[in-house]
Amino acid sequence: MNGREGCALVTGASGGIGSAIASALGGDGWPVGVNFCGGEKAASETVKRIEDRGGRALAVRADITVPEESEQLFATLEEHFGRVLVLVNNAGVRSDDLAVSLSDSDWGSVIDTNLTAAFRTTRRALRGMIRERFGRVINIASVVGPRANAGQANYAASKAGLIGMTRTVAVEVARRGVTVNAIAPGLIETDMTADLDGGLMEAVPARRAGRPEEVAACASFLASEQAGYVTGSTLYVDGGLGA
C-alpha cells in the first residue's frame, strides 16, 4: 500500500488502459485524479469503481493539449489530494493515413496530444516530485514506436518521441528519487484498437490480444517503492510482437 502524501494522475483515464491503470493505482492506496476530455460517464464509472474498493478518486475534465487546462488540472488535484507524485501520461489519439496523404492537421493533432502534452504534464509534475525527493512518471508509449506500421507515421513518431523523452528525462532526475519509465503496449483490447486490421493478430506470437489490466499491472509496479531502481526503461506488453 502507498504510504506517501500525494496523489496519482492518469491522463485519458475514462476508459481502456487509462481506466485500468487508475483502478490499479487506487487499489495501491493512491488517491487518483481521473482525467478525461470526453467520456464523462466512463470517467465517473472509473471513480465509482475505485471508491467502491475503498479508494479515493476525482474525475477532472481537462484538454491537456491546452496549457491553461493542463495547469488547472494540477491545481485541482493539489487542492484535493496534494502534489502529484505519480503521473501516467496515457492520453493518446490516432489519425491514420499513408504518409503521402497525411494532412498537417492530422500530423499535428497526434503529436500535440501524444507527445507535446505529455511533455507539458511531465514538466509540471516534476517540480513537486523533486521537492518531495520521490516521483514516478510512466509514459504509455506503443510497440509501434520502434516498429514500423504502415499508415501510422504520425502515431509512430509520437510514441518513438515519447520513448526518447522518457530516457532523457530519466537521466536528468535520477538523483532526485524520481523515476521515468515507459510502457509500450502492443495489441490491447480497447476502443482505440477495435478498428485495426484483424490480420494483425497473426503477427502476435501469443496469438491473442492483451487486456488493459495486464498493462495496469506493469504501471502498478513501476509506481511502487520496489521499482525505485528502474528508470529510463521501456517495458513491452505486447505478447512478443516486438521480439
Phi, psi and omega in degrees: 000146177286133179241016183262155176274120183148189185215175175248146175236127175242116178278151181058047191257018183282340181199177175058225182298318182299316179296318180296320179293316178301318180295319180295316180292325175297321177292337178277358177101002178277131163296136190238130169272117181262094182279142175211156172248311169243169178081047181299320181297315180296322178296319178295324178293324177296316178300315181298320180297319178293315182292324179297337179263013176091007180266181178238140181204157179217125175275130182228119177282130175195135171271105188287354174280351178258114186307318182295322180288324177297317179295319179294327176302312179295318181298320180295315180292322178297325178292322184273319190234349186099191185298148174281111181254346173231120178242124176245109178276091185252336184303132181200154178226160173236148172208086193274143172186159175295149186305323182294340182248354185291125182280160177300321182292321178290324174297309185296319183294322180289315178296319183295318182283311189281333186240304184297315180296324178294322176297317183297315180291325178297311179303317181292317183291326185300330181303310180289323180297316181296321178296323182278350186058031176203135174187155179224118173249126182234115182259125179273102181267224179191151174298340179290340178305301179269358185238127182298140174214105186307136179092001183231043180300319180291315180295315180297318179297319181293320182283325174295320177297323179295321177294317177297318177297318179305310184296318183290313180295325178303317180294323183293328187245008186301326182284351185261011181078016182248129176250149179226117182224165177237151170243130181246092178289153171262232179278106181244141182288094177219171177298327183293332182260000186297331184260010179286158179304123181299338179291346180299331181301329181293339180274351182270115181305326180287347178058033173203161173277152176278166178253146178307326181295333178287327174289319181299324179298323178291320178296321178301317178294312183297335178276352188275166174298325184295341182263020184296341180254011178253111179207149183075014185257158172238121182260118182271128177238080194218013179062023178092005184300324183267007184290000000 
